[in-house]
């Protein structure tokens, strides 16, 4: 249910730096750090689609947080499960997980 509502919202999301068409900068929108975890840029470079693998990771993070796990424990669990970060790295940092938790709330 949670994932379904996120999927419905994806079509309306736009990368913040790309909202103003008069100052459109394609290179700015292509930077991966501008795309929130759980989403990927569409081919037009401004709209977002959901990324199924990252959405699953968000659900794992949310579930572990609901169970009362601390951020470091969540990082360890993601690493054990082989979940990669947005940049494709295997190492998770508590600050990254914290941002994902805050955005998902």
DRENSE-819180 format. One record per residue: residue number from 1; x negated, y negated, z of N, C-alpha, C, O, CB in turn. Coordinates in steps of 0.05 Angstrom, whole numbers, plus 32768, in hexadecimal, padded with zeros to 4 digits. Glycine has a CB too. Layout:
! residues N
+-----+------+------+------+------+------+------+------+------+------+------+------+------+------+------+------+
:   i :  n.X :  n.Y :  n.Z : ca.X : ca.Y : ca.Z :  c.X :  c.Y :  c.Z :  o.X :  o.Y :  o.Z : cb.X : cb.Y : cb.Z :
+-----+------+------+------+------+------+------+------+------+------+------+------+------+------+------+------+
: NUM :    X :    Y :    Z :    X :    Y :    Z :    X :    Y :    Z :    X :    Y :    Z :    X :    Y :    Z :
...
+-----+------+------+------+------+------+------+------+------+------+------+------+------+------+------+------+
//
This chain:
! residues 105
+-----+------+------+------+------+------+------+------+------+------+------+------+------+------+------+------+
:   i :  n.X :  n.Y :  n.Z : ca.X : ca.Y : ca.Z :  c.X :  c.Y :  c.Z :  o.X :  o.Y :  o.Z : cb.X : cb.Y : cb.Z :
+-----+------+------+------+------+------+------+------+------+------+------+------+------+------+------+------+
:   1 : 7FEF : 8018 : 8000 : 8000 : 8000 : 8000 : 7FEF : 7FE7 : 8000 : 7FF3 : 7FD4 : 7FF1 : 8013 : 8000 : 8018 :
:   2 : 7FDA : 7FE7 : 8011 : 7FC8 : 7FD0 : 8012 : 7FBA : 7FCC : 7FF7 : 7FB8 : 7FB6 : 7FED : 7FB3 : 7FD4 : 8029 :
:   3 : 7FB0 : 7FE3 : 7FEC : 7FA2 : 7FE2 : 7FD3 : 7FB4 : 7FD8 : 7FBC : 7FAB : 7FCA : 7FAA : 7F96 : 7FFD : 7FCC :
:   4 : 7FCD : 7FE1 : 7FBD : 7FE0 : 7FD9 : 7FA8 : 7FE4 : 7FBB : 7FA7 : 7FE5 : 7FAF : 7F91 : 7FFA : 7FE7 : 7FAB :
:   5 : 7FE7 : 7FAE : 7FBE : 7FEA : 7F91 : 7FBE : 7FD2 : 7F83 : 7FB4 : 7FD4 : 7F6E : 7FA7 : 7FF1 : 7F88 : 7FDB :
:   6 : 7FBA : 7F8E : 7FBA : 7FA1 : 7F82 : 7FB0 : 7FA0 : 7F85 : 7F92 : 7F97 : 7F72 : 7F84 : 7F89 : 7F90 : 7FBD :
:   7 : 7FA9 : 7F9B : 7F87 : 7FA8 : 7FA0 : 7F6A : 7FBB : 7F8C : 7F5C : 7FB4 : 7F82 : 7F46 : 7FB0 : 7FBD : 7F63 :
:   8 : 7FD2 : 7F86 : 7F68 : 7FE4 : 7F74 : 7F5B : 7FD9 : 7F57 : 7F5B : 7FDF : 7F48 : 7F48 : 7FFF : 7F74 : 7F6A :
:   9 : 7FC9 : 7F50 : 7F6F : 7FBE : 7F35 : 7F70 : 7FA7 : 7F31 : 7F5D : 7FA1 : 7F1A : 7F56 : 7FB5 : 7F2F : 7F8C :
:  10 : 7F9A : 7F46 : 7F53 : 7F82 : 7F43 : 7F44 : 7F86 : 7F33 : 7F2A : 7F74 : 7F24 : 7F23 : 7F78 : 7F5E : 7F3D :
:  11 : 7F9C : 7F37 : 7F1C : 7FA0 : 7F29 : 7F03 : 7FA1 : 7F0B : 7F06 : 7F99 : 7EFC : 7EF4 : 7FB9 : 7F33 : 7EF6 :
:  12 : 7FA9 : 7F01 : 7F1D : 7FAC : 7EE4 : 7F21 : 7F92 : 7ED8 : 7F2C : 7F91 : 7EBF : 7F2E : 7FC3 : 7EDF : 7F34 :
:  13 : 7F7F : 7EE8 : 7F34 : 7F66 : 7EDD : 7F3F : 7F54 : 7ED2 : 7F29 : 7F52 : 7EDE : 7F14 : 7F57 : 7EF2 : 7F50 :
:  14 : 7F48 : 7EBC : 7F2F : 7F35 : 7EB0 : 7F1D : 7F1C : 7EA9 : 7F2D : 7F1E : 7EA0 : 7F44 : 7F41 : 7E96 : 7F0F :
:  15 : 7F05 : 7EAC : 7F21 : 7EEC : 7EA5 : 7F2F : 7EED : 7E87 : 7F34 : 7EF2 : 7E78 : 7F21 : 7ED3 : 7EAD : 7F1E :
:  16 : 7EE8 : 7E7D : 7F4D : 7EEB : 7E61 : 7F54 : 7EDC : 7E4E : 7F41 : 7EE7 : 7E39 : 7F3B : 7EE3 : 7E5D : 7F70 :
:  17 : 7EC4 : 7E55 : 7F3A : 7EB4 : 7E43 : 7F29 : 7EBF : 7E40 : 7F0D : 7EB7 : 7E2F : 7EFE : 7E97 : 7E4C : 7F28 :
:  18 : 7ED2 : 7E51 : 7F06 : 7EDD : 7E52 : 7EEA : 7EF9 : 7E47 : 7EE8 : 7F05 : 7E48 : 7ED3 : 7EDC : 7E6E : 7EDF :
:  19 : 7F04 : 7E3D : 7EFE : 7F20 : 7E34 : 7EFD : 7F23 : 7E1A : 7EED : 7F38 : 7E17 : 7EDF : 7F2A : 7E2F : 7F19 :
:  20 : 7F10 : 7E08 : 7EEE : 7F12 : 7DEF : 7EDF : 7F06 : 7DF3 : 7EC3 : 7EEE : 7DF4 : 7EC0 : 7F03 : 7DD8 : 7EEE :
:  21 : 7F17 : 7DF5 : 7EAF : 7F0E : 7DFB : 7E94 : 7EFC : 7DE5 : 7E89 : 7EEB : 7DEA : 7E78 : 7F26 : 7DFF : 7E82 :
:  22 : 7EFF : 7DCC : 7E92 : 7EEF : 7DB6 : 7E88 : 7ED2 : 7DB9 : 7E90 : 7EC0 : 7DAF : 7E83 : 7EFA : 7D9B : 7E91 :
:  23 : 7ECD : 7DC7 : 7EA7 : 7EB1 : 7DCB : 7EB0 : 7EAA : 7DE8 : 7EAE : 7E99 : 7DF2 : 7EBE : 7EAE : 7DC0 : 7ECD :
:  24 : 7EB6 : 7DF7 : 7E9B : 7EB1 : 7E13 : 7E99 : 7E94 : 7E19 : 7E92 : 7E88 : 7E0D : 7E80 : 7EC3 : 7E1F : 7E82 :
:  25 : 7E88 : 7E2B : 7EA1 : 7E6C : 7E33 : 7E9D : 7E6C : 7E52 : 7E9D : 7E6E : 7E5E : 7EB2 : 7E59 : 7E27 : 7EB2 :
:  26 : 7E6A : 7E5E : 7E86 : 7E6C : 7E7B : 7E84 : 7E56 : 7E89 : 7E94 : 7E5B : 7E9D : 7EA1 : 7E69 : 7E84 : 7E67 :
:  27 : 7E3E : 7E7E : 7E95 : 7E28 : 7E8A : 7EA4 : 7E2E : 7E8A : 7EC2 : 7E28 : 7E9E : 7ED0 : 7E0D : 7E7C : 7E9F :
:  28 : 7E3A : 7E75 : 7ECC : 7E41 : 7E73 : 7EE8 : 7E55 : 7E8A : 7EEF : 7E52 : 7E96 : 7F05 : 7E4D : 7E58 : 7EEF :
:  29 : 7E67 : 7E8F : 7EDE : 7E7C : 7EA3 : 7EE4 : 7E71 : 7EBF : 7EE1 : 7E7D : 7ED2 : 7EEB : 7E93 : 7E9F : 7ED1 :
:  30 : 7E5B : 7EC3 : 7ED3 : 7E50 : 7EDD : 7ECF : 7E3F : 7EE7 : 7EE7 : 7E39 : 7EFE : 7EE8 : 7E40 : 7EDE : 7EB6 :
:  31 : 7E38 : 7ED5 : 7EF9 : 7E28 : 7EDD : 7F10 : 7E38 : 7EF0 : 7F21 : 7E4F : 7EE9 : 7F29 : 7E1E : 7EC5 : 7F20 :
:  32 : 7E2D : 7F07 : 7F28 : 7E3B : 7F1A : 7F38 : 7E42 : 7F10 : 7F54 : 7E57 : 7F18 : 7F5F : 7E2A : 7F34 : 7F3B :
:  33 : 7E33 : 7EFD : 7F5F : 7E39 : 7EF4 : 7F7A : 7E53 : 7EE3 : 7F7A : 7E5E : 7EDF : 7F90 : 7E22 : 7EE4 : 7F85 :
:  34 : 7E5B : 7ED9 : 7F63 : 7E74 : 7ECA : 7F62 : 7E8D : 7EDC : 7F62 : 7EA3 : 7ED2 : 7F66 : 7E74 : 7EB8 : 7F49 :
:  35 : 7E89 : 7EF5 : 7F5C : 7E9F : 7F08 : 7F5B : 7EA2 : 7F16 : 7F76 : 7E8F : 7F23 : 7F7E : 7E9B : 7F1D : 7F43 :
:  36 : 7EB9 : 7F14 : 7F83 : 7EBC : 7F21 : 7F9D : 7EBA : 7F3F : 7F9B : 7EC1 : 7F4B : 7F87 : 7ED7 : 7F19 : 7FA9 :
:  37 : 7EB0 : 7F4B : 7FB1 : 7EAF : 7F68 : 7FB2 : 7ECB : 7F74 : 7FAF : 7EDD : 7F6B : 7FBC : 7EA2 : 7F72 : 7FCD :
:  38 : 7ECE : 7F87 : 7F9E : 7EE8 : 7F93 : 7F98 : 7EF3 : 7F8B : 7F7D : 7F07 : 7F95 : 7F75 : 7EFB : 7F8C : 7FAE :
:  39 : 7EE5 : 7F79 : 7F70 : 7EEE : 7F6F : 7F56 : 7ED7 : 7F6E : 7F42 : 7EC0 : 7F6E : 7F4A : 7EFA : 7F53 : 7F5A :
:  40 : 7EDF : 7F6D : 7F29 : 7ECC : 7F6B : 7F13 : 7ED6 : 7F56 : 7EFF : 7EEF : 7F53 : 7EFD : 7EC7 : 7F86 : 7F05 :
:  41 : 7EC5 : 7F48 : 7EF1 : 7ECD : 7F34 : 7EDE : 7ED9 : 7F42 : 7EC5 : 7ED0 : 7F57 : 7EBC : 7EB5 : 7F23 : 7ED5 :
:  42 : 7EEF : 7F36 : 7EBB : 7EFA : 7F3F : 7EA2 : 7EE7 : 7F35 : 7E8C : 7ED5 : 7F26 : 7E91 : 7F17 : 7F35 : 7E9E :
:  43 : 7EEC : 7F3E : 7E74 : 7EDB : 7F36 : 7E5D : 7EDC : 7F18 : 7E58 : 7EC9 : 7F0D : 7E4C : 7EE3 : 7F45 : 7E44 :
:  44 : 7EF2 : 7F0A : 7E5F : 7EF3 : 7EEE : 7E5A : 7EE1 : 7EDE : 7E6D : 7EDD : 7EC6 : 7E68 : 7F10 : 7EE4 : 7E5E :
:  45 : 7ED6 : 7EEB : 7E81 : 7EC2 : 7EDE : 7E93 : 7ECE : 7ECC : 7EA8 : 7EC0 : 7EC0 : 7EB8 : 7EB0 : 7ECD : 7E83 :
:  46 : 7EE9 : 7ECA : 7EAA : 7EF5 : 7EB9 : 7EBF : 7F09 : 7EC8 : 7ED1 : 7F0C : 7EC1 : 7EE8 : 7F03 : 7EA2 : 7EB1 :
:  47 : 7F16 : 7EDD : 7EC6 : 7F2A : 7EEB : 7ED6 : 7F1E : 7F05 : 7EE1 : 7F0A : 7F10 : 7ED7 : 7F42 : 7EF2 : 7EC5 :
:  48 : 7F2A : 7F0E : 7EF7 : 7F20 : 7F26 : 7F05 : 7F32 : 7F3D : 7F02 : 7F4B : 7F3B : 7F02 : 7F1B : 7F1F : 7F22 :
:  49 : 7F26 : 7F55 : 7F01 : 7F34 : 7F6E : 7F02 : 7F2B : 7F7C : 7F1B : 7F15 : 7F77 : 7F25 : 7F2F : 7F80 : 7EE9 :
:  50 : 7F3B : 7F8F : 7F25 : 7F32 : 7F9E : 7F3C : 7F1E : 7FB3 : 7F34 : 7F1F : 7FBD : 7F1E : 7F4A : 7FAB : 7F4B :
:  51 : 7F0B : 7FB8 : 7F45 : 7EF7 : 7FCD : 7F42 : 7EFF : 7FE4 : 7F54 : 7EFE : 7FE1 : 7F6D : 7ED9 : 7FC3 : 7F47 :
:  52 : 7F08 : 7FFA : 7F49 : 7F13 : 8010 : 7F59 : 7F00 : 801A : 7F6F : 7F08 : 801F : 7F85 : 7F1B : 8027 : 7F47 :
:  53 : 7EE6 : 801D : 7F68 : 7ED3 : 8027 : 7F7B : 7ECF : 8014 : 7F92 : 7ECE : 801C : 7FA9 : 7EB8 : 802D : 7F6E :
:  54 : 7ECD : 7FFA : 7F8C : 7ECA : 7FE6 : 7FA0 : 7EE3 : 7FE3 : 7FB1 : 7EE2 : 7FDE : 7FC9 : 7EC2 : 7FCB : 7F94 :
:  55 : 7EFB : 7FE6 : 7FA5 : 7F14 : 7FE4 : 7FB4 : 7F15 : 7FFB : 7FC8 : 7F1F : 7FF8 : 7FDE : 7F2C : 7FE5 : 7FA1 :
:  56 : 7F0B : 8013 : 7FC0 : 7F0B : 802A : 7FD2 : 7EF8 : 8024 : 7FE9 : 7EFE : 802B : 8000 : 7F02 : 8043 : 7FC3 :
:  57 : 7EE1 : 8017 : 7FE4 : 7ECE : 8010 : 7FF9 : 7EDB : 7FFC : 800C : 7ED7 : 7FFE : 8025 : 7EB5 : 8004 : 7FED :
:  58 : 7EEB : 7FE9 : 8002 : 7EF9 : 7FD6 : 8013 : 7F0C : 7FE4 : 8026 : 7F0F : 7FDD : 803D : 7F08 : 7FC1 : 8002 :
:  59 : 7F1A : 7FF8 : 801B : 7F2D : 8008 : 802B : 7F1E : 8017 : 8041 : 7F28 : 8019 : 8058 : 7F3D : 801B : 801A :
:  60 : 7F07 : 8022 : 803B : 7EF6 : 8030 : 804E : 7EEE : 801D : 8065 : 7EF0 : 8023 : 807C : 7EDD : 803D : 8041 :
:  61 : 7EE5 : 8005 : 805D : 7EDC : 7FF1 : 8070 : 7EF3 : 7FE9 : 8082 : 7EF0 : 7FE8 : 809A : 7ED1 : 7FD8 : 8061 :
:  62 : 7F0A : 7FE4 : 8076 : 7F22 : 7FDC : 8086 : 7F2A : 7FF2 : 8099 : 7F31 : 7FEC : 80B1 : 7F39 : 7FD5 : 8073 :
:  63 : 7F2A : 800A : 8090 : 7F31 : 8021 : 80A2 : 7F1E : 8024 : 80B9 : 7F26 : 8027 : 80D0 : 7F33 : 803B : 8092 :
:  64 : 7F04 : 8022 : 80B3 : 7EF0 : 8025 : 80C9 : 7EF2 : 800E : 80DD : 7EEF : 8011 : 80F5 : 7ED4 : 8026 : 80BD :
:  65 : 7EF8 : 7FF6 : 80D3 : 7EFB : 7FDF : 80E4 : 7F14 : 7FE2 : 80F6 : 7F13 : 7FDC : 810E : 7EFE : 7FC5 : 80D3 :
:  66 : 7F2A : 7FED : 80EA : 7F42 : 7FF2 : 80FA : 7F3D : 8006 : 8110 : 7F49 : 8004 : 8126 : 7F59 : 7FFC : 80E8 :
:  67 : 7F2B : 8018 : 810B : 7F24 : 802D : 811F : 7F11 : 8021 : 8135 : 7F0A : 802F : 8148 : 7F17 : 8045 : 8112 :
:  68 : 7F08 : 8008 : 8131 : 7EF8 : 7FFB : 8145 : 7EDA : 7FFE : 8141 : 7ECA : 7FF7 : 8153 : 7EFE : 8006 : 815F :
:  69 : 7ED1 : 8006 : 8129 : 7EB4 : 8009 : 8124 : 7EA8 : 7FED : 8122 : 7EB4 : 7FDA : 8117 : 7EAF : 8019 : 810A :
:  70 : 7E90 : 7FEA : 812C : 7E81 : 7FD1 : 8128 : 7E76 : 7FD0 : 810C : 7E75 : 7FE4 : 80FE : 7E6A : 7FCF : 813E :
:  71 : 7E6D : 7FB8 : 8104 : 7E64 : 7FB4 : 80E9 : 7E4C : 7FC5 : 80E1 : 7E4B : 7FD0 : 80CB : 7E5D : 7F97 : 80E5 :
:  72 : 7E39 : 7FC9 : 80F4 : 7E22 : 7FD9 : 80EE : 7E2A : 7FF7 : 80E9 : 7E1F : 8004 : 80D8 : 7E0E : 7FD8 : 8105 :
:  73 : 7E3D : 8000 : 80F8 : 7E47 : 801B : 80F5 : 7E55 : 801F : 80DA : 7E52 : 8033 : 80CC : 7E5B : 8023 : 810C :
:  74 : 7E64 : 800A : 80D1 : 7E70 : 800B : 80B7 : 7E5B : 800C : 80A1 : 7E5E : 801B : 808E : 7E83 : 7FF2 : 80B3 :
:  75 : 7E46 : 7FFC : 80A4 : 7E30 : 7FFC : 8091 : 7E24 : 8018 : 808F : 7E20 : 8022 : 8079 : 7E1A : 7FE8 : 8099 :
:  76 : 7E1F : 8024 : 80A5 : 7E14 : 803F : 80A6 : 7E26 : 8053 : 8098 : 7E1D : 8064 : 8088 : 7E0F : 8049 : 80C3 :
:  77 : 7E40 : 8051 : 809C : 7E53 : 8063 : 8090 : 7E54 : 805F : 8072 : 7E55 : 8073 : 8063 : 7E6F : 805F : 809C :
:  78 : 7E54 : 8047 : 8069 : 7E53 : 8041 : 804C : 7E3A : 804D : 803F : 7E3B : 8058 : 8029 : 7E55 : 8023 : 8046 :
:  79 : 7E24 : 804A : 804C : 7E0A : 8054 : 8042 : 7E0B : 8073 : 8041 : 7E02 : 807F : 802D : 7DF3 : 804B : 8053 :
:  80 : 7E16 : 8080 : 8055 : 7E19 : 809D : 8056 : 7E2A : 80A7 : 803F : 7E25 : 80BC : 8033 : 7E25 : 80A6 : 8070 :
:  81 : 7E3F : 8098 : 8039 : 7E52 : 80A0 : 8024 : 7E48 : 8099 : 8008 : 7E54 : 80A1 : 7FF4 : 7E6D : 8093 : 8028 :
:  82 : 7E31 : 808B : 8006 : 7E26 : 8084 : 7FEC : 7E34 : 806D : 7FDE : 7E31 : 806A : 7FC6 : 7E27 : 809C : 7FDB :
:  83 : 7E42 : 805D : 7FED : 7E4F : 8045 : 7FE2 : 7E3B : 8030 : 7FDC : 7E2B : 8029 : 7FEE : 7E66 : 803B : 7FF5 :
:  84 : 7E3B : 8025 : 7FC4 : 7E27 : 8010 : 7FBD : 7E33 : 7FF4 : 7FC1 : 7E4B : 7FF0 : 7FC0 : 7E1F : 8014 : 7F9F :
:  85 : 7E21 : 7FE1 : 7FC6 : 7E2A : 7FC5 : 7FC9 : 7E30 : 7FBA : 7FAD : 7E2E : 7FC8 : 7F99 : 7E13 : 7FB4 : 7FD6 :
:  86 : 7E39 : 7FA1 : 7FAC : 7E40 : 7F94 : 7F93 : 7E27 : 7F93 : 7F80 : 7E2A : 7F94 : 7F68 : 7E4A : 7F77 : 7F98 :
:  87 : 7E10 : 7F91 : 7F8C : 7DF7 : 7F90 : 7F7D : 7DEC : 7FAC : 7F77 : 7DD6 : 7FAE : 7F6C : 7DE2 : 7F80 : 7F8B :
:  88 : 7DFA : 7FC1 : 7F7E : 7DF1 : 7FDC : 7F78 : 7DDD : 7FE7 : 7F8C : 7DD0 : 7FFC : 7F86 : 7DE5 : 7FDC : 7F5D :
:  89 : 7DDA : 7FDA : 7FA2 : 7DC7 : 7FE3 : 7FB6 : 7DD5 : 7FF7 : 7FCA : 7DED : 7FF5 : 7FCE : 7DBB : 7FCC : 7FC6 :
:  90 : 7DC4 : 8009 : 7FD5 : 7DCF : 801D : 7FE8 : 7DD0 : 8012 : 8004 : 7DDF : 801D : 8015 : 7DBE : 8036 : 7FE7 :
:  91 : 7DC0 : 7FFD : 800A : 7DBE : 7FF2 : 8026 : 7DD4 : 7FDD : 802A : 7DD6 : 7FCA : 801A : 7DA2 : 7FE6 : 802B :
:  92 : 7DE4 : 7FE1 : 803F : 7DF9 : 7FCD : 8046 : 7DF0 : 7FBD : 805E : 7DE2 : 7FC6 : 806F : 7E14 : 7FDC : 804C :
:  93 : 7DF8 : 7FA4 : 805E : 7DF2 : 7F92 : 8074 : 7E0C : 7F89 : 8082 : 7E20 : 7F85 : 8075 : 7DE2 : 7F79 : 806A :
:  94 : 7E0B : 7F87 : 809D : 7E23 : 7F80 : 80AC : 7E30 : 7F66 : 80A3 : 7E48 : 7F64 : 80A3 : 7E1C : 7F7D : 80C9 :
:  95 : 7E20 : 7F52 : 809A : 7E2B : 7F39 : 8091 : 7E3D : 7F3D : 8078 : 7E52 : 7F30 : 8076 : 7E15 : 7F25 : 808C :
:  96 : 7E34 : 7F4E : 8066 : 7E44 : 7F54 : 804E : 7E5E : 7F61 : 8056 : 7E74 : 7F5A : 804C : 7E34 : 7F66 : 803B :
:  97 : 7E5D : 7F75 : 8067 : 7E75 : 7F83 : 8070 : 7E88 : 7F6F : 807F : 7EA0 : 7F70 : 807B : 7E6E : 7F9A : 8083 :
:  98 : 7E7D : 7F5D : 808E : 7E8D : 7F49 : 809C : 7E9C : 7F37 : 8089 : 7EB4 : 7F32 : 808D : 7E7B : 7F37 : 80AE :
:  99 : 7E8F : 7F2F : 8073 : 7E9C : 7F1E : 805F : 7EB3 : 7F2D : 8052 : 7EC8 : 7F22 : 804C : 7E88 : 7F15 : 804A :
: 100 : 7EAE : 7F47 : 804C : 7EC3 : 7F57 : 8040 : 7EDB : 7F5B : 8053 : 7EF2 : 7F59 : 804A : 7EB8 : 7F73 : 8038 :
: 101 : 7ED5 : 7F5F : 806C : 7EEB : 7F62 : 8080 : 7EFB : 7F48 : 8082 : 7F14 : 7F49 : 8082 : 7EDF : 7F69 : 809C :
: 102 : 7EED : 7F32 : 8083 : 7EFC : 7F18 : 8085 : 7F0C : 7F12 : 806C : 7F23 : 7F08 : 806F : 7EE7 : 7F01 : 808A :
: 103 : 7F02 : 7F19 : 8055 : 7F11 : 7F13 : 803C : 7F29 : 7F26 : 8039 : 7F3D : 7F1E : 802E : 7EFE : 7F17 : 8024 :
: 104 : 7F26 : 7F3E : 8044 : 7F3C : 7F52 : 8041 : 7F52 : 7F4C : 8055 : 7F69 : 7F55 : 8051 : 7F31 : 7F6E : 8045 :
: 105 : 7F4D : 7F3D : 806A : 7F61 : 7F38 : 807F : 7F76 : 7F25 : 8076 : 7F89 : 7F1F : 8085 : 7F54 : 7F2D : 8098 :
+-----+------+------+------+------+------+------+------+------+------+------+------+------+------+------+------+
//
